[in-house]
Amino acid sequence: MNDANTILHIDASARKTNSVTRELTSALVARLTEKNPNATVLARDVSTGLPFLDEEWVGANFTDPSQRNAEQQAKLSFSDTLVDELKSADTIVIGTPIYNFSVPAALKAWIDQIARARETFKYTENGPVGLLEGKKAYVLVASGGTKVGSEIDFAVTYLKHVLGFVGIKDVTIIAADQLMADPSKREDALAQTLALAA
C-alpha cells in the first residue's frame, strides 16, 4: 500500500448512526492515518445533499473557461471545489450503501459534479481519456439484499467504471452485502478493511 499524503473520505449513507459503510470508511481512514500520521484527510459527507445539474450549470461547464462570465464562474464554484478535492487526493475512500440496486442519489450528484471534460477527463480522437491517473481508490459498500457483483448490482460496476473513466483504475472493493440474510458479513467486511492497511 502506498503512503497516502492526502485522503479524500467520502460518505454517502443516509444513516449517521449504525451505518455499516461509515463504520468501514472510518476504520480504513483511521488505519491509513496511523500508518501515515502526516496525511491530510479531506472529509466530504455527500448525504447532506449536493446540488443537481441544471441548465445554467451545463451551459457554464461547456463554455470555454477563458470565456466564462462571473455568473458562470460562480455557478461552477462548488463543482470546482469538489474537483480540486479529488485532484489533490492520493487516496480516495468511498463508503456507499446500495439503494434500490444502485448508488444513492447524493453520490450520483457528486459524480455529476466531478465528471467534467477538461478537468477530470478529456476527449481525444481515440475517445475520452481520464486525467486523474496514479490514484488509489477504496470502495466500501453495503447492501441489505443485493449481492455485489451480481446482475442486479448496478452500483459497484458503475462506480468502478466512473472512477476508471476519470483515470482512477486502481480500485479495491470491500463488500458487506446481503446483510439482511447474513449479518455476520458486517464483521467480515470490517476484518477485510483492517487487513488492507495492516
Solvent accessible surface area in square Angstrom, and as a share of the most:
residue,aa,sasa,rsa
1,M,108,0.48
2,N,133,0.68
3,D,103,0.53
4,A,3,0.02
5,N,96,0.49
6,T,23,0.13
7,I,0,0.00
8,L,0,0.00
9,H,23,0.10
10,I,0,0.00
11,D,14,0.07
12,A,3,0.02
13,S,5,0.03
14,A,71,0.55
15,R,145,0.53
16,K,117,0.50
17,T,111,0.65
18,N,105,0.54
19,S,7,0.05
20,V,15,0.09
21,T,2,0.01
22,R,35,0.13
23,E,60,0.27
24,L,0,0.00
25,T,0,0.00
26,S,60,0.39
27,A,20,0.16
28,L,0,0.00
29,V,13,0.08
30,A,48,0.37
31,R,74,0.27
32,L,7,0.04
33,T,36,0.21
34,E,118,0.53
35,K,105,0.44
36,N,18,0.09
37,P,110,0.69
38,N,138,0.71
39,A,17,0.13
40,T,72,0.42
41,V,59,0.34
42,L,50,0.25
43,A,83,0.64
44,R,53,0.19
45,D,44,0.23
46,V,0,0.00
47,S,29,0.19
48,T,106,0.62
49,G,51,0.49
50,L,19,0.09
51,P,72,0.45
52,F,147,0.61
53,L,62,0.31
54,D,56,0.29
55,E,146,0.66
56,E,111,0.50
57,W,13,0.05
58,V,63,0.36
59,G,36,0.35
60,A,0,0.00
61,N,10,0.05
62,F,139,0.58
63,T,33,0.19
64,D,69,0.36
65,P,60,0.38
66,S,91,0.59
67,Q,130,0.58
68,R,32,0.12
69,N,78,0.40
70,A,75,0.58
71,E,125,0.56
72,Q,43,0.19
73,Q,102,0.45
74,A,67,0.52
75,K,80,0.34
76,L,2,0.01
77,S,60,0.39
78,F,68,0.28
79,S,0,0.00
80,D,51,0.26
81,T,60,0.35
82,L,0,0.00
83,V,2,0.01
84,D,84,0.44
85,E,28,0.12
86,L,0,0.00
87,K,80,0.34
88,S,60,0.39
89,A,1,0.01
90,D,56,0.29
91,T,8,0.04
92,I,0,0.00
93,V,0,0.00
94,I,0,0.00
95,G,0,0.00
96,T,0,0.00
97,P,15,0.10
98,I,15,0.08
99,Y,82,0.31
100,N,136,0.70
101,F,102,0.43
102,S,38,0.24
103,V,15,0.08
104,P,7,0.04
105,A,67,0.52
106,A,21,0.16
107,L,0,0.00
108,K,80,0.34
109,A,2,0.02
110,W,3,0.01
111,I,6,0.03
112,D,41,0.21
113,Q,3,0.01
114,I,1,0.01
115,A,34,0.26
116,R,2,0.01
117,A,19,0.15
118,R,115,0.42
119,E,43,0.19
120,T,0,0.00
121,F,13,0.05
122,K,92,0.39
123,Y,147,0.56
124,T,51,0.30
125,E,172,0.77
126,N,140,0.72
127,G,23,0.23
128,P,67,0.42
129,V,60,0.35
130,G,11,0.11
131,L,73,0.36
132,L,9,0.04
133,E,121,0.54
134,G,84,0.81
135,K,25,0.11
136,K,38,0.16
137,A,0,0.00
138,Y,6,0.02
139,V,1,0.00
140,L,0,0.00
141,V,0,0.00
142,A,8,0.06
143,S,7,0.05
144,G,31,0.30
145,G,54,0.51
146,T,10,0.06
147,K,105,0.44
148,V,28,0.16
149,G,66,0.63
150,S,36,0.23
151,E,157,0.70
152,I,77,0.39
153,D,5,0.03
154,F,122,0.51
155,A,0,0.00
156,V,11,0.06
157,T,91,0.53
158,Y,62,0.24
159,L,2,0.01
160,K,97,0.41
161,H,125,0.56
162,V,15,0.09
163,L,4,0.02
164,G,17,0.16
165,F,62,0.26
166,V,1,0.00
167,G,4,0.04
168,I,0,0.00
169,K,152,0.65
170,D,80,0.41
171,V,26,0.15
172,T,33,0.19
173,I,45,0.23
174,I,10,0.05
175,A,29,0.23
176,A,0,0.00
177,D,12,0.06
178,Q,53,0.23
179,L,28,0.14
180,M,167,0.75
181,A,87,0.68
182,D,56,0.29
183,P,98,0.61
184,S,63,0.40
185,K,53,0.22
186,R,58,0.21
187,E,107,0.48
188,D,75,0.39
189,A,0,0.00
190,L,32,0.16
191,A,60,0.47
192,Q,86,0.38
193,T,0,0.00
194,L,52,0.26
195,A,66,0.51
196,L,52,0.26
197,A,4,0.03
198,A,102,0.79
